[in-house]
Amino acid sequence: MHELVNEETGVLVPSARAVTLAEGIAALFERDLARCGVRARAVAMYYDWESVLPELMQRYRRLHPGLHAQAAGAA
């Protein structure tokens, strides 16, 4: 989660601790929330399925090139 949430996209706090949650919420009020939102949206779009799936499929095809040919022939 640390690679998705950083000081530019939001606040990450340890779970099950009310004090740290309150501190995290207070920290949000000290930030430019519009800027954090824009950065968070950019991160979300980077990990969107339409962005991730083509690369993932290419990796699978490299791992097992014959499997893709078999699937295409069966269709």
Buried (B, 14 or more C-beta within 10 A) or exposed (E): EEEEBBEBBBBBBEEEEEEBBEEBEEEEEEEEEEEBEEBBEEBEEEEEEEEEEEEEEEEEEEEEEEEEEEEEEEE
